[in-house]
Amino acid sequence: MFEQLTGLLRRLVREAEGRDAEPSACVLDSQTVTTSANVHLADQGTDAGKRIIGCKRHLGCDTLGLLLTALVTAASVSDTAAGVTLLTRISAAHPHITKAWVDAGYRTTAIDHGARLGIDVHPVQRPPGTRGLTIIPRRWTIEHSIGRLMHHGRLARDYERHPHRSEAMIHLAMIDLMARGLTGEAIPNRRGT
């Protein structure tokens, strides 16, 4: 149900921006968050690279940063493994998408799977020699979307007992952001300003 409402609002926002209703490209990324004490141990994992015990939110957004699909897994699930699922979902729901930009965490398996689906998966590398915050072309849109989702207090940590509920919360947050954008209402942050 939330996926259909997210899709309807996404089409409205895209048309308001002067874009085609259906996107032709997307961006994939993930975010690792800690979980609360009520989350089952089976749904948790350890992201060794970030040293976080919790879950991982894998997101697929269009080039405007609007949510196409979400997948919540244990933090130990690699970006490549989840990327295969994301690309499959995106290909089924959005057949016009032919290009996907990803970070270096998406390896050959996801790239080859995208090619089988007719999606050119292109890893976007960080410019050599850069340190700290760097805006990386094409990938900044999903990073910005992840940051905007974090303004919803319920998503600052994973409180949900089941992954499908976490995915529903991500859709609800994006529905709120898109509805506020369409009406011109300011998007509040967690500090209340």
VOVO-48594 format. One record per residue: x negated, y, z negated of N, C-alpha, C in turn; residue number from 1; residue in one letter. Coordinates in steps of 0.05 Angstrom, whole numbers, plus 5000, padded with zeros to 4 digits. Atoms other than C-alpha are relative to their C-alpha. Layout:
# VOVO-48594
nc1  nc2  nc3  cac1  cac2  cac3  cc1  cc2  cc3  n  res
X  Y  Z  X  Y  Z  X  Y  Z  NUM  a
...
# end
This chain:
# VOVO-48594
nc1  nc2  nc3  cac1  cac2  cac3  cc1  cc2  cc3  n  res
4984  4976  5000  5000  5000  5000  4983  5025  5000  1  m
5017  4977  5002  4945  5049  4981  4984  5004  5026  2  f
5015  4998  4975  4907  5032  5045  5016  5014  5022  3  e
4983  4987  4980  4966  5054  5088  5002  5030  4995  4  q
4998  4971  5007  4973  5120  5051  4974  5014  5005  5  l
5027  4989  4995  4898  5132  5055  4997  5004  5030  6  t
5002  4997  4971  4902  5119  5130  5017  5022  5012  7  g
4982  4978  4990  4961  5166  5141  4987  5027  4994  8  l
5012  4974  5007  4927  5223  5103  4974  5004  5016  9  l
5024  4996  4985  4861  5210  5138  5006  5010  5028  10  r
4993  4991  4973  4895  5217  5206  5009  5029  5000  11  r
4991  4972  5002  4928  5282  5183  4976  5019  4997  12  l
5023  4984  5004  4862  5310  5158  4983  5002  5025  13  v
5016  4999  4976  4825  5291  5221  5013  5017  5021  14  r
4986  4984  4980  4878  5323  5265  4999  5030  4992  15  e
5002  4973  5010  4877  5386  5221  4972  5011  5006  16  a
5028  4992  4995  4801  5388  5233  4995  5001  5030  17  e
5004  5000  4971  4812  5383  5309  4987  4975  5011  18  g
5012  5026  4991  4788  5311  5314  5021  4981  5009  19  r
4982  5021  4992  4819  5250  5344  5010  4987  4974  20  d
4989  5012  5024  4865  5214  5295  4984  4975  4992  21  a
5015  5024  5006  4823  5150  5300  4970  5006  5003  22  e
5029  4995  4998  4748  5155  5285  4986  4981  5019  23  p
5015  5017  4982  4696  5128  5333  4973  4992  4987  24  s
5025  5006  5014  4638  5125  5283  5005  5000  4970  25  a
4998  5001  5029  4628  5110  5209  4973  5000  4987  26  c
5024  5000  5017  4577  5112  5153  5006  4981  4977  27  v
4997  5019  5022  4566  5056  5102  4979  5006  4978  28  l
5018  4996  5022  4535  5063  5033  5012  4986  4976  29  d
4990  5012  5025  4541  5036  4963  4992  5017  4976  30  s
5005  4986  5025  4541  5062  4892  5002  4980  4978  31  q
5000  5018  5023  4523  5023  4830  5008  5016  4975  32  t
4991  4987  5024  4560  5041  4766  5001  4980  4977  33  v
4998  5017  5023  4560  5014  4696  5029  4993  4995  34  t
4973  5009  5005  4620  4976  4672  5006  5003  4970  35  t
4992  4998  5028  4659  4982  4607  5000  4972  4988  36  s
5002  5026  5014  4661  4927  4555  5022  4981  5007  37  a
4977  5018  4994  4728  4900  4579  4998  4986  5027  38  n
5003  5012  4974  4702  4879  4648  4987  4972  4996  39  v
5009  5028  5002  4691  4803  4656  4970  4999  5008  40  h
5028  5004  4993  4618  4781  4658  4997  4989  5028  41  l
5001  5011  4973  4633  4744  4723  5001  5022  5021  42  a
4997  4978  4982  4649  4811  4756  4977  5020  4998  43  d
5023  4982  5004  4584  4844  4732  4975  4987  5012  44  q
5026  5010  4991  4513  4837  4757  4980  5021  4995  45  g
5022  4982  5004  4446  4871  4755  4990  5010  5026  46  t
5012  4988  4977  4423  4919  4808  4971  5004  4992  47  d
5028  5000  5008  4348  4906  4802  4986  5026  5008  48  a
5013  4976  4991  4328  4967  4842  5006  5024  4983  49  g
4991  4978  5017  4367  5015  4797  5000  4994  4971  50  k
5000  5009  5028  4363  4974  4733  5027  5007  4986  51  r
4973  4995  5010  4438  4980  4723  5015  4974  4999  52  i
4983  5023  5003  4483  4925  4696  5028  5010  5004  53  i
4973  4991  4995  4552  4934  4725  5011  4990  5026  54  g
4988  5008  4974  4588  4934  4792  4990  5019  5021  55  c
5009  4984  4978  4574  4961  4860  5024  5006  5018  56  k
4978  4992  4982  4623  5001  4903  4988  5004  5027  57  r
5009  4998  4972  4611  4991  4977  5022  5015  5015  58  h
4980  4983  4987  4645  5045  5018  4993  5003  5030  59  l
5002  4993  4972  4657  5057  5092  5016  5025  5004  60  g
4986  4975  4995  4675  5128  5112  4996  5008  5029  61  c
5004  4989  4973  4685  5165  5177  4980  5023  4998  62  d
5021  4979  4999  4640  5222  5198  5008  5026  4985  63  t
4991  4978  5017  4682  5271  5158  4998  4993  4970  64  l
5002  5009  5028  4671  5230  5094  5027  4990  4989  65  g
4974  5010  5009  4742  5203  5092  4999  4969  5000  66  l
5002  5029  5005  4750  5132  5066  5013  4983  5021  67  l
4989  5020  4982  4759  5075  5115  5006  4974  4986  68  l
4997  5024  5016  4749  5017  5068  4982  5000  4976  69  t
5016  5002  5025  4723  5000  4999  4999  4971  4992  70  a
5004  5027  5010  4695  4936  4969  4985  5003  4974  71  l
5013  5000  5027  4678  4927  4895  4990  4972  4994  72  v
5013  5025  5006  4629  4872  4877  4983  5002  4975  73  t
5020  4999  5022  4580  4853  4822  4977  5016  5011  74  a
5023  4983  4992  4519  4899  4823  4978  4984  5013  75  a
5021  5017  4989  4476  4840  4843  5004  4993  5030  76  s
4994  5005  4972  4509  4834  4912  4985  5020  5017  77  v
5017  4983  4983  4463  4861  4966  5017  5017  5018  78  s
4986  4983  4981  4483  4917  5013  5004  4985  5026  79  d
4997  5015  4976  4472  4870  5071  5024  4981  4999  80  t
4977  5019  5002  4521  4817  5046  5026  5015  5000  81  a
4975  4985  5001  4574  4869  5030  5004  5015  5026  82  a
4997  4986  4975  4559  4905  5095  5013  4983  5021  83  g
4987  5018  4982  4581  4844  5134  5030  5002  4996  84  v
4971  4999  5007  4649  4846  5098  5011  5027  5008  85  t
4991  4973  4993  4655  4922  5107  5003  5003  5030  86  l
4998  4998  4970  4640  4918  5182  5023  4984  5011  87  l
4978  5016  4991  4690  4862  5190  5027  5014  4995  88  t
4976  4985  5006  4744  4902  5155  5004  5024  5018  89  r
4998  4976  4983  4728  4965  5194  5007  4993  5028  90  i
4995  5008  4973  4727  4929  5260  5029  4992  5004  91  s
4973  5009  4997  4795  4898  5247  5020  5023  4998  92  a
4981  4978  5005  4829  4962  5222  4996  5023  5019  93  a
5007  4977  4983  4793  5012  5268  4985  4991  5025  94  h
5014  5011  4976  4778  4981  5336  4985  5020  5017  95  p
5013  4979  4985  4755  5048  5364  4971  5005  4990  96  h
5026  4995  5012  4693  5049  5319  4979  4984  5015  97  i
5022  5013  4986  4630  5034  5359  4973  5006  4989  98  t
5026  4992  5011  4575  5065  5316  5003  5001  4970  99  k
5001  4999  5029  4556  5058  5243  4972  5008  4991  100  a
5025  4992  5011  4501  5093  5205  4998  4989  4972  101  w
5004  5013  5026  4472  5058  5144  4972  5009  4989  102  v
5026  4994  5011  4413  5066  5096  4982  4975  5004  103  d
5020  5021  4995  4351  5021  5095  5008  4974  4986  104  a
4993  5025  5014  4385  4971  5048  5016  4980  5017  105  g
4986  5018  4982  4425  4942  5105  4981  4987  5020  106  y
5021  5014  4985  4382  4889  5137  5012  4987  5026  107  r
4994  5012  4974  4384  4848  5201  5027  4986  5001  108  t
4974  5015  5000  4444  4805  5181  5023  5018  5006  109  t
4978  4981  4996  4491  4865  5177  4998  5013  5028  110  a
5004  4988  4973  4461  4896  5240  5009  4981  5022  111  i
4992  5020  4980  4470  4831  5279  5030  4995  5000  112  d
4972  5004  5003  4540  4822  5252  5016  5023  5013  113  h
4988  4977  4987  4558  4892  5274  4999  4998  5030  114  g
5003  5004  4971  4531  4877  5344  5021  4980  5010  115  a
4980  5020  4991  4576  4816  5348  5028  5012  5000  116  r
4974  4987  5001  4635  4861  5330  5003  5023  5019  117  l
5000  4977  4982  4616  4914  5381  4994  5026  4987  118  g
5007  4976  5014  4590  4963  5330  4970  5002  4999  119  i
5029  4995  5001  4520  4993  5338  4993  5010  4972  120  d
5008  4993  5028  4493  4993  5267  4972  5012  5001  121  v
5026  4986  4998  4437  5044  5262  4991  5008  4972  122  h
5011  4991  5026  4394  5049  5198  4988  5028  5003  123  p
5011  4973  5000  4377  5121  5182  4979  5001  4978  124  v
5022  5000  5018  4309  5126  5150  4996  5028  4987  125  q
5008  4976  5014  4287  5178  5100  4975  5011  5014  126  r
5024  4989  4987  4237  5226  5132  4974  4993  4984  127  p
5024  5008  5015  4166  5203  5114  4989  5024  4984  128  p
5013  4980  5017  4132  5241  5058  5019  5018  4984  129  g
4981  4983  5016  4196  5271  5028  5005  4987  4973  130  t
4994  5009  5028  4211  5267  4954  5023  5016  4990  131  r
4977  4986  5012  4271  5286  4913  5024  5001  5018  132  g
4975  4997  4985  4337  5309  4941  4994  5009  5029  133  l
5004  4994  4972  4335  5308  5017  5026  4994  5014  134  t
4976  5005  4984  4395  5316  5062  4992  4985  5025  135  i
5007  5018  4978  4391  5259  5111  5023  5002  5020  136  i
4978  4997  4980  4430  5271  5176  5017  4975  5001  137  p
4980  5021  4997  4493  5229  5184  5007  4987  4973  138  r
4994  5014  5025  4487  5198  5114  5010  5019  4979  139  r
4992  4982  5021  4501  5261  5075  5030  5000  4996  140  w
4971  4999  5002  4575  5255  5090  5010  4979  4979  141  t
4990  5020  5020  4584  5190  5050  4989  5006  4973  142  i
5011  4992  5026  4537  5215  4995  5018  5022  4987  143  e
4982  4979  5009  4582  5276  4990  5026  4988  4990  144  h
4975  5013  5008  4644  5232  4987  4997  4985  4974  145  s
5004  5014  5025  4615  5189  4932  4999  5021  4977  146  i
5001  4979  5020  4599  5253  4893  5028  5011  4993  147  g
4973  4990  5005  4670  5278  4902  5017  4980  4986  148  r
4985  5020  5014  4699  5212  4879  4992  4999  4970  149  l
5009  5001  5028  4657  5217  4815  5014  5022  4983  150  m
4985  4980  5015  4698  5279  4796  5025  4989  4988  151  h
4977  5013  5012  4755  5232  4781  4989  4984  4977  152  h
5011  5012  5025  4740  5212  4709  5002  4970  4999  153  g
4997  5029  5001  4766  5142  4718  4979  4985  5017  154  r
5021  5013  4983  4711  5129  4770  4972  5006  4991  155  l
5027  4995  5010  4653  5155  4729  4987  4975  4990  156  a
5008  5026  5009  4647  5084  4702  5021  4981  5010  157  r
4980  5019  4991  4682  5020  4722  5015  4990  4975  158  d
4984  5008  5023  4738  5009  4671  5019  4977  5007  159  y
4980  5019  4991  4779  4960  4712  4991  4971  4995  160  e
5007  5028  5005  4782  4886  4694  4997  4983  5025  161  r
5000  5015  4975  4790  4863  4766  4990  5018  5023  162  h
5010  4983  4978  4753  4888  4829  5021  5012  5017  163  p
4979  4989  4983  4818  4897  4869  5012  5025  4987  164  h
4990  4975  5014  4841  4948  4816  4980  5023  5003  165  r
5021  4979  4995  4775  4985  4823  5003  5012  5028  166  s
4997  4991  4973  4786  4988  4898  5025  5018  5002  167  e
4975  4984  5000  4857  5015  4886  4994  5028  4988  168  a
5007  4974  5012  4828  5070  4841  4984  5018  5019  169  m
5015  4985  4980  4780  5090  4896  5019  5012  5020  170  i
4980  4991  4980  4838  5095  4945  5017  5023  4988  171  h
4984  4979  5013  4879  5136  4895  4984  5026  4998  172  l
5017  4976  5002  4821  5184  4884  4997  5014  5027  173  a
5002  4989  4973  4812  5193  4959  5026  5012  5010  174  m
4974  4989  4993  4887  5203  4969  5003  5028  4987  175  i
4998  4974  5014  4884  5259  4917  4982  5021  5013  176  d
5018  4981  4987  4824  5291  4950  5010  5009  5027  177  l
4990  4993  4973  4855  5289  5020  5025  5017  4998  178  m
4975  4985  5003  4923  5314  4996  4993  5029  4991  179  a
5008  4973  5008  4889  5372  4960  4987  5016  5023  180  r
5012  4986  4977  4849  5388  5022  5020  5009  5020  181  g
4980  4993  4981  4910  5388  5066  5017  5024  4990  182  l
4984  4978  5011  4948  5435  5019  4984  5025  4993  183  t
5017  4977  5007  4889  5481  5007  4996  5004  4971  184  g
5003  4998  5029  4890  5467  4933  4971  4994  4993  185  e
5028  5004  5009  4823  5471  4897  4997  4973  4988  186  a
5006  5026  5011  4791  5406  4879  4986  5004  4974  187  i
5013  4996  5026  4777  5406  4804  4977  4981  4996  188  p
5021  5018  5008  4714  5378  4775  5004  4990  4972  189  n
4996  5012  5027  4706  5339  4710  4996  5021  4978  190  r
5004  4980  5020  4684  5402  4674  5024  5019  4997  191  r
4976  4984  5002  4752  5433  4687  4999  5027  5013  192  g
5003  4974  4987  4727  5491  4730  5007  4998  5029  193  t
# end
